[in-house]
């Protein structure tokens, strides 16, 4: 009796669960670094987004990446089989994704829909910054190759557990560094012009003399509205009837009456009446003189206006004042590729993200190796 199936099935289920969790966290961290860098931030803004909100991010990135990686993998396998060169099955997909994936990601960021993989505006902006574009591809080539090689060590290698321990940290670092480089490119392209945008031309106004010379007939003037008072009344058995006038929007407003100032009476106000006690005396008789008496006394408000308005409105916080300060707005970078790319690796949020990816990735890689080792359908089983 082959007992390998008892180990293979739980390992396969565990590998699928750990891989799904790893891809969710990896997509979330990747897009967080990309969006923060593309907005011009020097450091990554790590938010408290829940896992349920990041559930659809792996499918979004898989669509952009597999759009080129899928056909490239088929072409690489066919070239490797026909030529006998084994590394083509791995090198061709990596090269195609390295060249075409950034275009899809930038198109998704600039298009009206994030699911749009190609947009002509991206090509128009890349042409305007040729040095920055060539620098991006030169810097990302080793990073992309390192990411592909570390992914192969972590998930596509059977046995050799030492490669899993080395490949998973390298994969996490390569992913964050690539997102940093791509976001920096997107930030540099933000200061270019959209040369494909069409400007609406205003139609010139035609003069009256030109229209008469061309034999064109001018538009008739709008008819003046006639009020019912200007029309003859209608004869009815009850007499003549006339309608009411209608106030048009173009009619001038009626003149306002002049307000005359009145002299202020300097006589002192009468003394306040005595407030009736509460509860009233049941033996007292209610008369007409009690109609004007006030049942309760009125005192001045003891609350000041400053106490009614919250202090947060009167004195804004420092964060709100920074939003109004335009001096801190993102400016065009003088040098796109500099040492600021590595500033994020010293942040506690980035270090925590790398550690989380390593722990989940090690669990997923271990499950994949166990499932391959105890696969009953493998040769020699």
Number of C-alpha atoms within 10 A of each C-alpha: 3 7 9 15 14 11 15 20 14 14 22 20 14 18 21 15 14 21 20 16 18 22 20 21 19 24 20 22 22 21 18 19 26 23 21 20 25 23 15 20 16 16 18 20 16 15 8 6 9 9 12 8 10 16 17 13 18 18 13 14 19 13 16 23 19 15 16 19 22 14 13 21 21 14 16 22 19 14 17 18 13 9 9 10 12 13 12 19 19 17 18 21 22 22 16 16 22 21 14 17 20 20 20 24 22 23 22 20 19 16 16 10 10 15 16 17 21 18 17 12 17 22 13 16 21 19 13 15 15 11 10 19 16 12 14 19 17 11 13 20 16 13 22 21 16 18 23 20 18 22 19 18 23 29 21 14 16 19 15 11 16 10 16 27 17 13 25 26 20 20 26 23 20 21 22 24 23 21 22 26 25 23 25 28 23 25 24 24 23 16 13 15 12 15 10 10 8 7 6 6 6 6 6 6 6 8 8 11 9 10 12 11 8 8 9 10 9 9 6 6 6 6 6 6 8 10 13 13 12 10 10 11 13 10 10 8 5 6 8 10 11 13 13 9 11 12 10 10 7 6 8 8 9 6 6 6 6 6 6 6 6 6 6 6 7 6 6 6 7 6 6 9 10 10 11 14 9 8 6 9 9 7 6 7 7 9 7 6 7 11 9 8 12 13 14 10 10 7 6 5 6 6 8 8 7 9 8 8 10 9 10 8 8 9 10 10 10 8 8 10 10 12 11 10 9 8 9 9 12 12 11 14 12 8 9 17 15 8 8 12 17 14 12 20 16 10 14 11 16 21 13 11 19 22 14 16 22 22 13 20 27 23 18 24 26 23 24 26 23 18 23 18 15 19 18 17 10 9 6 5 9
